[in-house]
Amino acid sequence: MKNPLTQLYQAIEKRVLLNADPRLLRVVSVAKNGNAPSNQLNYEAETMQRQTLKEWTTAVMAATDPENPDKTGLQALYKNLMLDNHLASIIDSRILFCQRSPFKIVNEKGDENKDLSWLFERTWFEEFVHLVLMKRFEGCKLIELYDVNPDTQELETVDEIPMAYFLPQKGIITKSPGDSTGWQYKEGALRPFYIQVGKDKEIGMLAQMAPIILAKKLGLGSWLDYIEKYGVPPLFITTDREDDARLKELFEAASNFKGNGFMVGRGQEKFEIGKADGGNPDNFDKLVERANGEMSKRVLGGSGLTDEKSFVGSSEIQFRLANDRFESDKLLVKNIINEQLFPRLQKISPAYKVLQGHYFEWDNTETQTPKEVAELVQILSASFELDPEEVSQRTGFTILGQKTGGAVNPELAEAIKKKSLNDK
């Protein structure tokens, strides 16, 4: 027989849930275990161990296994590749262009709602754009929309589920890498909280760029070996002693010579420093430059934007090539926002119900500097009469009136003054 208190509790719970908002039911079902799946993952310490072509082939093979895909090795490989400063810089250049582009939220007629646009001027939105575009480089991404501010009901942060912790083919988030069971995110109660960017089998362009990046790392390692061998002049010791004890003393003294800076000898012993003139270190620079150029061509369409010696004309051509990639990135972000982000936001929080019937658009209106506006006003004023109020808005200067023979036209000044008072 059931406990009476338990029966009473179940009756109250049933009545409350019947009258609850569907969004609340989803949140309750997900939060039943206390927190989001991303907080329940068994994360492991990151080890920046050396990566070679062997690890690359093994990681790609494991990640693309049709029966049991495992991206643990691929995740470690990508983290290691991103230690390359040039690669990180050109990827940032590609992503930051999109993040810094102006946008607007419009209705079905194309009219902007500035209040809604302001709603997305948040740190979490910039991070969301970054995660979406990293799909180009790292393949399929899974973004979690879970943490909501209890006061404003706005989304507070977005989290990324690491690639080793989810299986797109099965649509599950695993607690540990290599698990075959976990939380379903493509269906059920968790679906509104997750956005998958990219196809299930995508592994990103870094998989194809890895050989040239690893070659650069190998070249830099060889450069360090070269410096150690040939960068410091060798030390030659001549002695007439043949006993092992003295030879051992001289060996230890020579080993510590770089740190001490001096040697103490006996009798006929001589110490001579040779010349450091072995090999040509310029070959290492050429390898680094070639590797950087190959990376720039793949990510930005050319090396003109990153080459220190590029000319203005070639840089402009390279920017046009890179601009095609920028516009493609903006189209990807726009589609993800309209098709996935907006519908999910409306489901997880009532603060975003106002998005109904609205769409995300990039604001492609060309902006002009005050100097460009002033030059344009000067050219047009020679042949046309301009609206003083519009000129004032565009330039940021308050126009009191038009000068006639060195004096301000009183009628025009009075008209502008009345119009300003009426606007207030």
C-alpha positions, 0 to 999 in steps of 0.5 A: 500500500502506498504512503498517503503522503506520496499519493497526495504529492503525486496528485498535486504534481499531476495537477500542476504539470497539467496546467504548466507551460510546455517550456516549463515541462521541458526544462523540468524534464532536463533539469531532473538530474540537477544540471545540463549534460555538459556539466556531467561529462567526464572531462580528462586533463589535456595533454599537449603531446607531440603529433606526427603524420602517424597520429594524423592518419590514425585520428582521421581513420578512427573519426571516419569509421562507419561502424564505431567512429571515435574523435578522441584522437582527432580532438587531440590533433586539432588542439595541437594544430591550433598551437600554431600562431599563424594558423590561429591568426588567419582563422581569427581573421576569418571569424572576426570579420563575421563577428564584427559585421553589423546585423539587424532583426527584421520583420516579414516586410524587412523593417528593422526592430532595433529592440530585438537587434539589441537583444543579440548584442551579447557575449553569448551571441559572439561566442555562438557565431564563433562556434558556428564558423569553427565548423568550417575547420573542425567539422560537425559542432554541437552547441548547447543552449542551456544556461538562462539568467533567472532575472532577465530570462535571457540566454546567459551562455552557450557551451560547446560539447567537445567532438569526442563526447558526442556521436552525430550518427547516433544523435547522442551525447556520451558521458565519456569518449568511446561510450556507445550510449548517452543522452539523445539530443536530436529528439525528446526533451533535450532537442530544443537545447542543442544545435548541430552545425554541419553534417554528421560525418564532417571533420573539417578542413584541418584534417586536410591541412594537418600535413603542412602544419605538422611539417612546419612544426617538424621544421621548427624542431629541427631549427632548434636542434640546429641552433643547439648544435651549430649556434654555439661555437664548439670548445676544444681542449688539448691536454698531455694528461692520459689518466682517466680521472683527469679526463673525467674532470675535463669532460665535466668542466667542458659540459658546464662551460656554457653556464660558468663561462670560464675554465681552469687548466693545469700544465700544458692544457689548452682551451680553444673556442671554434667558429659557428659557421656550419650550415645555412639557417635560411632554409628553415625560414623558407620552410616556415614561409612556404607552410604559412603561405599554404595555410593562408591560401586554404583559409583566406584564398591567398597569402597577400593579406598576411604577406608583409611584403605584399603590394597594395594592388595585390592585397586588394585582389586577395581581399576580393578572394577572401571576401567570397569566403567571408560572405559564405560564412555570413550566409552560413551563420544567417541560415543557422540563426533563422532555421535553428537558433530562433525557433529554439530560443522561443522554446527555451525562454519566454523572453524570446517569444517576440522573435515570432515573425522576425528574421536575422539579416546582415546589415550591408548598408555601406557606412561612410566616415565623417570625412567622406560625408563632408567631401560628398556634401561639398561636391553636392552643395555646388549644384544642389540644395541640401537638407540641413537637418540630414546633413547635420545627422550625417556629419554629427554637427549642429547646423544653425543656418546658411551663411549669406555674404558671411552672415547667417540667413535668419529665416533659415535659422528660424525654420531649423530652430522651429523644426528642432523644437517640434521634434522634441 
